[in-house]
Amino acid sequence: LPWNELAFFATKVGTEIAGSVPLVGRALMGYLRGGEDVTGATLTRFFGWHVALLPASFTLLVALHLLLVQRLGMSEPMGARGPLRSMPFYPGFLFRDAILWLGVLAALLALCTFFPWEIGAKADPFAPAPAGIRPEWYFTFLSQSLKYVPPRILGIEGEKVGISAVGAGAALLLLVPFLDRRAARGEPSLLFTAAGAVGLAFLVLMTALAYLKPY
C-alpha cells in the first residue's frame, strides 16, 4: 500500500509465490495483481481489500466468536481445578474487552505519533530490486526456506513443492482442533504438542538465518 520499494517488490515476489501454486497458480496470481504485472490496478485492489473486505471479514469472525462464546462458554485450561467462573456478557465481559481494545488503540496511536514509520523511497517498476532487500519479518521464514529447496524434486519444480508443503502445513494447523481428539477429551496430546514445538522452532530458525546470513 505505501508503494515504496519494499512494498512493491514484496508484492511482486509474494504474488509470484502464489503463482507457483500447482494448477491454480496463474489464475490466482492474475486475480491478486489485477492483471499480468504489479501496477496501479494492484494497488487499488489491495486498498479495497484492506479498507472493506478484510475489516468486514474480521467483523463477521468476531461476531461468530462472540456468538459461540455465548452458546458454548469459554474453554478452561486442562487440569483447571475448582468451580468454573462465570461472568455476564454485559456489562462485565463487554467492558473488560473494551478496556483492552482502548489500551491497544492508545499504544498504537502513541507509536504513530512519537515514532512515525518512514514511507521510504518511491517504487520504480522499471528498476531492478535493490541489493539485500528482504520481505517483512513475518515472511522471512518462507523466503529463507525456499533457498534450501533443490531446483527439482522428483521431476517437479522445487519452488512449487516448497510452496505446496507450506500450504499443507498451514491447512493442517487450521485442522488441529478437529484432528486432535485427545485434547477434545481434556487429555494431554503429546504428538500435536511436539509437532507445534517443531514448527515453531523451524519458524524461529529460518527467521534468524534470514537476518544473520547475508544475501
Disulfide bonds with the S-S distance in Angstrom:
none
